[in-house]
C-alpha cells in the first residue's frame, strides 16, 4: 500500500473526540488538525499541511471539510485521496452569515452554554438526541473549544471560498459522505460535490444527522477503509 498520512479535521465546536472511534479502528491513526488557533480556513489548512511530509489524506467533517478542500487547493500534488463528511463546497450565503453573526453575538453577550444547547438539534438526529453518550460527547467537545474558539471558528467559516473548481480538478479518490437527516449540510450538497469530482464515491447514511462519525461510527470507518483501499489500487 502506498504510504500516506491521514489528517483528521474536526468540525465546528468539535475536537479529536469526533473521530476517536475511527482512529481506534483504522491501522493508520494519522494526525488531528488543530482548528482552534486560527480564524481563517486558509490558515487552518496551512497548519494542517505542516503536520507531516509527503502524501496525505485529509478527512474533514463539516468545517473540517472546508479545511480539507482548501488543503487540496493549496497542495494538490500531496493529496493521495480526500474524505468530505457532512460538508459542502459552497461559500457562505448571506443568510448563513447573518445567522453566524447572531450566534457570535449570543456567545459574546449571553453566555456560551446557551449557544451550544441551541445548536444541538441541528447537530444530531432525533434518535441521537436521546443517546446520552453521544450528547455528552458533543457537550464535552463544545466545552473544550470554548467561547472564543467558537467565535474564531464561525469567523473562519464565514470567510471561506467556494471550492467547486478544486473538486473538478481533483483526480485522486474522494469519499463524499452525509447523513440523509443532516439539516446543516443536506444530502443534495453532497450529491453536488460527488458530481464534480471525477473519482468521487458518494455514501448517504439513512437515519443519520450531521455528526455522522459519532452517530454511525462503524459505517464511517468502513467507508474510510474503502477509500484507503482505493488509494492502494
Number of C-alpha atoms within 10 A of each C-alpha: 9 10 11 20 19 22 23 29 31 25 23 24 25 27 25 17 17 23 24 15 17 22 19 11 14 14 9 13 16 18 17 20 24 17 29 21 12 17 20 19 27 22 17 25 27 15 17 22 21 9 15 15 10 12 17 22 25 31 26 25 30 25 26 29 27 30 32 30 30 24 26 26 19 15 14 18 13 16 22 25 26 29 28 30 27 31 26 28 23 15 16 16 10 10 9 13 16 13 12 18 16 13 21 22 15 15 20 15 9 11 12 21 15 12 20 21 12 11 11 14 15 18 22 26 22 14 11 20 17 11 12 10 11 16 17 11 16 23 16 16 18 22 18 14 19 17 19 14 20 25 23 19 24 21 19 22 23 20 15 19 16 15 18 17 12 19 22 15 14 22 16 18 22 29 25 27 27 33 26 21 21 23 16 16 21 18 24 12 17 25 19 16 25 22 15 18 22 15 18 24 19 20 20 16 18 12 16 22 30 26 27 28 25 24 21 18 18 14 16 22 19 14 19 20 16 14 20 25 13 16 19 11 7
